[in-house]
Amino acid sequence: MARLLDWPLGLRWNSWRPLSGPQSIGAGANTSIGDVTQSIASPFGARHLQFSFPPMRGALVRRARGLVTALHMGANAVRVRPGDWDGMSMAEAGMTISAQQKQDGIPWSNGMAWSNDQNWRPTKPNVAITVDAAKDATIITLSGQFWGHRLGMGDYFGFFPFHFGLYEVTEVMEPGTYRIWPPLRKAVKAGDFATLYPVLAMRLLSNNLPDANRSAAFLEGLTISLFEVFDYDVRDYFTD
């Protein structure tokens, strides 16, 4: 069985871009007897993302090359949290938090930090799903808590627990009910949660190697192109 790897700690990209988007099966148009043209399409497609990294040296280079080797030209996959630099702020997501708390974190309710003297890192809250949705569905409904009724076209989000997928709102049908792309990779149930920190499982394309040059000072120009592994394939083939 193939392996599902964790992303190396501290290895961070400084830019990423999509290399694919929505596609259609049977896209086209029909003309009725009344000369009315109706467009038809069935959306599908997988995420294909390219990540670029700043110059690095030392331990980070070792982590980067170790990741590439461990992916074995697409045989294995890795957990990826793309992040959204244009996503909702804490306030937009319904969180009330001071600048000091954002910088220093939040202690436990007894005022104590963790054993390493670090506080909790503030994160945007999760939102409950209110209506079941089957795999391949393109409409989901969220509760009105926090940001559940605040999403708009272009917002990214995901689901948990145990759900690999990065979804984008393409239409606000009514507050809390959204049309999304891509279709759900896995069914969701009322009581599951939506998150603003989606996770993908991704692999290298078998004929694609990362591009980078190692000069005497730094590893420079590192880019890695990864393709989405669908949630159901992760569970069938990437469980070691």
C-alpha positions in Angstrom: 0.0 0.0 0.0 1.1 3.6 -0.6 1.9 5.9 2.3 0.3 9.2 3.3 3.0 11.5 4.6 2.9 14.5 6.9 4.3 17.8 5.5 7.7 18.5 7.0 7.6 20.9 9.9 9.0 24.4 9.1 9.0 23.8 5.3 6.9 26.8 4.0 6.2 28.0 0.5 6.1 31.7 -0.3 3.7 31.4 -3.3 1.3 28.9 -4.9 -0.8 28.9 -7.9 -3.5 26.6 -9.4 -2.6 24.8 -12.6 -6.1 23.5 -13.3 -9.7 24.5 -12.7 -13.2 23.3 -13.3 -13.8 21.3 -16.4 -17.0 19.9 -18.0 -18.2 16.7 -19.4 -20.6 17.1 -22.3 -20.4 20.9 -22.1 -22.2 22.5 -25.0 -25.5 23.9 -26.0 -28.9 22.7 -27.3 -31.3 24.7 -29.3 -35.1 24.1 -28.8 -37.8 24.3 -31.5 -38.5 27.8 -30.2 -34.9 28.8 -31.0 -34.0 29.0 -27.3 -30.4 28.0 -26.6 -29.7 26.2 -23.3 -26.1 25.6 -22.2 -25.3 22.3 -20.4 -22.3 21.2 -18.4 -21.4 18.8 -15.7 -18.5 20.1 -13.6 -15.6 17.9 -12.5 -11.9 18.2 -12.2 -9.1 17.8 -9.7 -6.8 20.3 -7.9 -3.4 20.7 -9.4 -1.2 23.2 -7.5 2.3 24.5 -7.9 4.2 25.6 -4.8 7.3 27.8 -4.9 9.7 28.2 -2.1 12.2 30.9 -1.0 16.0 30.3 -1.0 16.9 27.8 1.7 19.8 26.0 3.2 20.6 23.5 5.9 17.9 21.6 7.7 15.1 23.0 5.4 16.9 21.7 2.3 17.1 18.3 3.9 13.4 18.3 4.7 12.6 19.4 1.2 14.6 16.8 -0.6 13.4 14.2 1.9 9.8 15.0 1.0 10.5 14.7 -2.7 12.3 11.4 -2.2 9.5 10.0 0.0 6.8 10.9 -2.5 8.5 8.4 -4.9 7.5 10.1 -8.2 3.8 9.9 -7.3 3.7 6.5 -5.5 3.0 8.2 -2.1 1.0 11.2 -1.1 1.3 14.0 1.4 -1.1 16.1 3.5 -1.2 19.7 2.3 -2.9 22.6 3.9 -2.8 25.3 1.2 -3.9 28.2 3.3 -5.6 31.3 2.0 -3.8 34.6 2.4 -6.9 36.3 1.2 -9.3 34.4 3.5 -11.5 35.8 6.2 -9.9 37.7 9.1 -10.5 36.6 12.6 -13.2 39.3 13.0 -14.9 38.3 9.7 -15.0 34.7 10.9 -16.8 35.8 14.0 -13.9 35.8 16.5 -13.3 38.5 19.0 -9.6 38.6 19.7 -7.2 41.3 20.7 -3.9 42.1 18.9 -2.0 40.9 21.9 -3.8 37.5 21.9 -3.2 37.2 18.2 0.5 37.8 18.8 1.1 35.8 22.0 -1.6 33.2 21.8 -4.3 32.3 24.4 -3.5 30.4 27.7 -5.7 27.7 29.2 -8.7 28.7 31.3 -6.5 28.6 34.4 -4.1 31.1 32.9 -1.4 28.6 32.4 0.5 27.9 29.1 1.5 24.5 27.8 4.6 22.7 29.3 6.8 24.4 26.7 5.5 27.9 27.9 3.6 28.4 24.6 0.0 29.4 24.6 -2.8 28.1 22.3 -2.5 29.6 18.8 -5.8 31.4 18.0 -7.7 29.7 15.1 -10.9 30.5 13.3 -13.8 28.6 14.6 -15.5 25.6 13.0 -19.1 25.7 11.8 -21.6 22.8 11.9 -23.2 21.3 8.8 -27.0 21.3 9.1 -28.1 19.2 6.1 -26.6 15.8 4.9 -25.0 15.9 1.5 -23.9 12.9 -0.6 -20.6 12.4 -2.3 -20.5 14.4 -5.5 -23.1 16.9 -4.3 -22.5 20.5 -5.1 -24.7 22.2 -2.6 -24.0 22.3 1.2 -25.8 24.0 4.1 -24.1 25.4 7.2 -25.4 26.7 10.5 -25.6 30.4 11.3 -22.8 30.3 13.9 -19.7 32.4 13.3 -18.9 32.5 9.6 -21.5 29.9 8.5 -23.8 32.5 6.8 -20.9 34.9 5.8 -19.3 33.0 3.0 -19.3 34.5 -0.5 -18.2 33.7 -4.0 -14.5 32.6 -4.0 -14.2 31.7 -0.3 -12.3 28.5 0.4 -13.2 26.0 3.1 -13.1 22.3 3.9 -14.7 19.7 6.2 -13.7 17.4 9.0 -13.3 15.0 10.6 -11.4 12.8 8.2 -12.1 14.7 5.0 -9.6 15.6 2.3 -10.8 18.3 0.0 -10.5 22.1 -0.8 -13.8 23.6 -1.8 -14.7 27.0 -3.2 -18.0 28.8 -3.1 -19.4 29.5 -6.6 -22.8 30.8 -5.6 -24.7 31.9 -2.5 -28.1 30.4 -2.9 -29.4 31.8 0.4 -27.6 32.6 3.7 -25.8 29.4 4.7 -26.6 27.4 1.6 -23.8 27.4 -1.0 -23.0 25.9 -4.4 -19.4 24.7 -4.4 -16.7 23.4 -6.6 -15.4 20.7 -6.8 -18.2 18.3 -6.0 -17.9 16.7 -2.6 -15.2 14.1 -2.5 -16.9 12.4 0.5 -20.4 12.5 1.9 -21.0 14.9 4.9 -23.6 14.6 7.6 -25.4 17.1 9.8 -23.3 17.4 12.9 -20.0 17.2 11.0 -18.0 20.5 10.7 -16.8 22.9 8.1 -13.4 24.5 8.6 -11.5 27.4 7.1 -8.3 25.2 7.3 -9.0 22.6 4.6 -6.5 19.7 4.0 -5.7 18.0 0.7 -3.9 14.7 0.0 -1.6 15.3 -2.9 1.1 13.5 -4.9 3.7 14.3 -7.5 2.8 13.6 -11.1 4.8 10.5 -12.1 6.9 12.4 -14.7 7.3 15.6 -12.8 10.4 16.4 -10.7 10.7 19.5 -8.6 12.7 22.3 -10.2 15.6 23.8 -8.2 19.3 24.8 -8.3 21.7 24.3 -5.4 24.3 27.0 -5.5 27.2 27.2 -3.0 25.0 29.4 -0.8 21.4 28.3 -1.1 18.9 26.0 -2.8 17.1 28.4 -5.0 14.0 28.3 -7.3 12.4 25.3 -5.7 9.0 24.6 -7.1 6.9 21.5 -6.5 3.8 20.6 -8.6 1.2 18.4 -6.8 -2.0 16.7 -7.8 -5.0 16.0 -5.7 -5.7 12.5 -4.5 -9.4 12.1 -4.0 -10.6 11.3 -0.4 -11.9 7.8 -1.4 -8.6 6.9 -3.1 -6.7 8.0 0.0 -8.7 5.5 2.1 -8.4 2.7 -0.4 -4.7 3.1 -1.4 -2.8 5.4 0.9 -3.3 3.9 4.3 0.2 2.7 5.3 
